[in-house]
């Protein structure tokens, strides 16, 4: 899978190679009233697990017999594994380095198990907040001298891809130990995992997002600039992805949407599409531990702090309109909240998932909690002036 593709993972030490048991599970068990996450293995179970896996590895590639191995008795979602600096992988490196310093010599085999449902190293503890998917990963690290490891690494790339399936005996043991249903289990290198993730994003039309993630995972020093189909530009710079945040008024009057037809609802739909792409990037990057920083358009030094942004409308508020208008669009939910106070209209935009709750709290603190609230079910705007509007009171019910 990784053939012909270069991934920048040079930050990992050269005398280590990282790979995984990639387990295709039944995701339905992670949802519903009887949902249960994969078990964490205790210390003795973790030792047994490594014995099973080592036997399979040595059967595939006898060179593993002369190498040190480290793993943990836990399954991870790929979003926790594919993060800047590969923290799960580097944690296993540290385990082997520490063991080597106290070892009498020769290869060592270490599998960290849980005590009181906690793995001793925080980086090797699966995050409970991550929604689990079909693919679960059991991380492993192998260490040896540079020459032997180079040969083994090349063989892993070829053999795992072709014949890297875990034995039926080991698969049954893993299924019982982790209390999951295993549809398929195979060994996969870190290179293969990156390649597979890239293909997933490309399949859904997010190849530019992969370029940002690739730069972030490798902690690339150089800037990486990508432009997506909707016109947004994202830049990997200084340990974060940066992007302009365009309000509806800016976007439609002088930004990416200035050439979009303003009639028959096209403007609202196009801005919703723009917002959808922005939120998709925000959600995916956050899941992989990559911050997305927003800036005012044309002002790269003015980052937008907090969870929401307030824009003061350049147009005067119309008389007899709702004090609070919540602009939304289909599956996106709330896009903006317009607030009218003392004849002035302010537009509140959530920048983060917590932003909408913080906006509602801010509105209550301004004494508007009991005022007229409108839910037009779309992005209400002036077609001629191309700016957000508060909804007229006619026909509204007090919420």
Secondary structure by P-SEA (a helix, b strand, c coil): cccccccccccccccbbbbbcccccccccccccccccbbbbcaaaaaaaaaaaaaaaaaaccccccbbbbbccccccccccccccaaaaaaaaaaaaaaaaaccccbbbbbbbbcccccccccccccccccccccccbbbbbbccaaaaaaaaaaaaccccccccccaaaaaaaaaaacccccbbbbbcaaaaaaaaaaaaaaaccaaaaaaaaaaaacccbbbbbbcccbbbbbbcccbbbbbbbcaaaaaccccccccccccaaaaaaaaaaaaaaaaaaaaaaaacbbbbbbccccccccccccbbbbbbccccccccccbbbbbcccccccbbbbbcccbbbbbbbcccaaaaaaaaaaaaaccccccccccccccccccccccccccccccccc
